[in-house]
Amino acid sequence: MTYQTVSAFAQSWGLVFLVVMFSTAVVYALWPGNKNKFKKAAHLPLEED
C-alpha cells in the first residue's frame, strides 16, 4: 500500500462519510418529533431557578 493509494481512499470515502454524517445531523435537527425538545432547550437559559 502506497501513500497515494491511502490518500485516494481517504479522500473519496472520507468525503462520503462526511456527507452522510452531515445529512444525518440535518435530518435529526429537522425531524418534526424533535421540535419540542429543541424549543425547551432554546428557552432554558431564560428560565429562572
C-alpha positions, -999 to 999 in steps of 0.1 A, spaced: 0 0 0 15 33 -10 8 68 2 -11 77 -30 -34 47 -26 -42 55 11 -46 92 2 -71 85 -27 -91 61 -5 -93 86 24 -103 115 0 -131 95 -17 -145 76 12 -138 104 37 -160 127 16 -188 101 15 -185 97 53 -187 134 60 -217 138 36 -235 110 54 -228 125 88 -239 159 77 -271 146 62 -278 126 94 -273 158 115 -296 178 93 -324 151 93 -321 149 131 -323 187 135 -353 190 112 -372 159 123 -407 170 135 -406 150 167 -376 169 180 -393 203 178 -404 204 215 -370 192 227 -352 220 208 -378 246 218 -373 236 255 -335 238 251 -338 272 235 -358 286 264 -337 270 291 -313 300 296 -342 323 300 -358 304 329 -353 314 365 -345 287 390 
